[in-house]
Amino acid sequence: MDDIIQKKIDGVLDRIKDPQSGMTIAQLGLVGKIRYVEKSRKLIVFLNRLGKGKTCCATLNIVFLADFETAIKEGLETEFPQFSIEFTDF
């Protein structure tokens, strides 16, 4: 991945903070990796989902991660307006 693209992605992940802890997305480790697909003009965000074992934990994480997904998507769309953004599990 190009250094400029990597720096933009890192910047997005460093700007988005959890309001409860004040930690960034990067510090929380919620994004496992981001794949840059130049040919199809796409960024694929691989999320580390937590608490898959128990239904209550999984439900809370869906709500928790939905806000982060929205913030990540908006941040990446600002930096890369010509790319589509997709999410998947890591």
Secondary structure, DSSP 8 states (H G I E B T S, - for coil): --HHHHHHHHHHHHH-B-TTT--BHHHHT-EEEEEEETTTTEEEEEE-----SSHHHHHHHHHHHHHHHHHHHHHHHHH-TTSEEEEEE-
